[in-house]
């Protein structure tokens, strides 16, 4: 992880959660933010560890993994420019409940967790944004957990690819078999079979981790209804907050 040159306010505003703050409240937050660059595979925090920093992504993508017995994982959320990593600090948690791994490299604004906790306590606008966002994260995590228990892997993979597409706003991105296996809580051979099935239907191209979605509507049809529920929950989390 590297520190970037101090960005202008407009770049901080590329994070939609920060951009939702009124100008006066945003001005109070800006001095507390440090611009950083995160790399693919960086672990920003791990389950059970003290949460030192809060991250507001600009153009990076962060996967939130539930962890069992230190090695088994399941993706329970995905954070892009619409949100933040570490919101539970404001709810009184000193340690993180998930492993946050960079899925796509890029830039973010970072804040010390103790400063964030103090700012939330005195900034009602930030409180409203935070609570709305935390509610949407919980709704998405619940639906993903239900999906992982009851739906077939091919549909779950389609749902995961579509959510990634929505967050990145791109039909092309990079996800390795290993990463998808960790995210979906399955063996790599399962990912291979499910991806091959979607590719044979002409929905995607998947080669050496490079994914291109050829038919988003067809992929949505191959997915389960959980995709629509998760998309609706995460699509406009800040609408109507202020």
ABEGO torsion letter per residue (X at the ends): XBBBBBBBAAAAAABAAAAABBAAAAAAAAAABBBBBBBBGBBABBBGBBBABBBBBAABBBBBBBBBGGABBBBABBBBAABBBGAAAAAGBABBABBBBBABBEBBBBBBAAAAAAAAAABAAAAAAAAAAAAAAAAAAAAAAAAAAABBAAAAAAAAAAAAAAAAGBABBBBBAAAAAAAAGBBAAAAAAAAAAAAAAGABBBBGGBBBBABAAAAAAABBAAAAAAAAAAABAABGAX
